[in-house]
Amino acid sequence: SAAAGVTIARKQDSEPFEAIRHYSEPVVTVAVEPKAMKDLPKFIDALRGLAKADASLEVSTNSETGEALLAGMGELHLEITVYRLEEERGIKVKVSEPIVVYRESIQSENAGRAFEGKSPNRHNRFYIEAEPLAEDVVQALRDGHFGDGNVRNKDSKAVGDKFAEFGMEKNLMRKIFAISGTNVLVNDTKGIQNLHETRELIIDGFNEVCKKGPLAEEPLMGVMLRLVDAKLHEDAIHRGPAQTIPAVRNACRGALIRSGPVILEPMQNIRIDAPNDVIGGVTREVTNRRGVIEDMPIDGGTASVIGKMPVAESFGFSNDIRAATQGRAIWNTENAGFEILPRSLLEKIVGEIRERKGLKPEVPGEAYYTD
């Protein structure tokens, strides 16, 4: 069956339309379940149908609880999805409180201070350096300009040349191992014996770190990790998955900790139009939610508030803005990418995420990854 973005043609060898790439990434997640268990089969089919019809909606399952998870662009997007479940499909559902999905990244690099990751048997060591990628490179990765996944040896030269178009070092990027989302892994070693035999395991360790960063196990974004050296046991039995993957994982996370890790929070552009006599209530609501007002044009008796606001502060905004303007405001929002979370909030937000995920309160330091 067809899904949003699929080309339908009569002839099997027809040229498909260019793939639709969505600028927005799902940044808010809720857990949903049917109120009546007899609706479960219909509920599952309905979720599949909604995911096919809306390419910006992600549907998954919590492996621990079995709950269905909906991830979307924001609170309103998910409210509309739940409305469609209940009104169009006739399934009454229970919905959890929304959860914002942050990203992890770094502000600096640890060039010349590679972090050493040791295998459990201490026979293998990997040395990783990390550096942030330029914003235009991150956007190109998001747009799929370089592809995604493992980069085969025969393709690495062409992929590296594409990175060079963005000002990156051609010879370095021609040694690329893998791309995971907006992150890249590059092999910057020379003459390491048996490295080719552990290549796939090294990439596996890299992919695990891209899914779960060191601060709060949120997805990693906009980072290049460079393997600059390695010491491998000559016997393959001593450098298998149970040895190589943890060593690479620790080396990557240690390098990230050493490079000034930060949390990136999703942002929304906002525009609110309201009569002049209630615009004061609008500005208060925006600024009370850490919003930034960038412009306030006035056209006759109507004023507009144009600015930006964190997605995490937008929950309940609809009701509050109606109350502040007696229901006389019109507003819209759109994805505005990610920005670094203010340092004053870092400890609080990281602590809340770690508590929700059942992690230890303290963020592991470099020493944790050297053991």
Steps between C-alpha positions, in 0.01 A plus 500: 500500500612855429626746759553876493789585267477180290480529121218295343540405134354250253839394365739317730813677373357853520726771640376597849448859607775650711468386861325735740738605776343664802679789663330433831602220732264349759581671829202418726393149601191365677399148599153395386285196568133414442269546798322175409727202433246363250604789274867394499504334152315796349732738689814338353359514146401865549852596613652331196260687275577836660875442470464422129290810439721738701873468426584742782343268760706220653332200661703260714467271800662536841695174530471501881131587547350399165333842469449655159700822461403787272771752410408819318589863430338639812206491738246614239618241245449220752166641618376484140626142466318395818186681378512300177535177696195579710272678255587343164586149621264489799769387747510668840860519624701588809787740439804560721656836575713618206875445508745723313779320317821702531828450316856479628800664337834664582632856495873440459736225388761281665752507215837380625336359814352178366300299750607140556235229521608158625335167432385297804793260455743798471650358180349761265509879515335762281583871496226742398488876442175695462414830338175684420389519138418830330130584477493478119650150518243396761219628278642315199515181707141557608401545135665169408765663280764243601276199558476310829642184653827317440713643219656229285868529409419543132266792580712681760690712245182635340338565839816672625503726195143606581609601850790694347244715318402630845856597588597182683840336450470278194767243588358456849138465387598246234573266793145520631366184662136582568224761521234481770238773472695825527818337635801352321776254588836534327800267507802729548746220580797376301627145469297337779521126452167310501297822515301401191382188685349707781356774277136388534532466878652848526203637305259313730654673802476837324133442415417419862650831613307690232176358642593570862735784589698520827298769681149356502492230231331738256585474126831650389497780244760676285821326610796349317681222686850416375676174573862620521672187631431144612683210660349162417574150624646285224259214576149566362337311787617774739355788294145381439176697553504469880845663506499748212155660529528602870852634441390717206187610684702612802758676282228693317311601814819595679602717204160671509527570874847644438365729225250711695170309467178701471128434474317635196134584547243514218366846418189634327447817303179668612272768361204627701253757366270674749318831555718778639314513831595140593849480350656557843362165614656337194847638568480389864409144401787483252769645727383293800576190291858600417380631167688767306298771323675597177245739350164663585350657186170689533239519226207720599330351804694171484848431632719199427753334727769320301768301677633168617418271793631167636272206423532388863335825612214480250283242679172658604576811295175472302280525810710771662510724193123469460453602862743792468321639192138397569528267204579783257849387391600303192836324502713248319830325559765328292814302568806719563766233549706462816688741725736446791313471829600784737771384738287610796246231406741224397528322835123517559399368157767229490396391850133478399579296189728262689239450772228429242724241330598333826866604473727593788468870588869578444629540145803270461828686464810409301621261770190283453594426139867424568429201727 
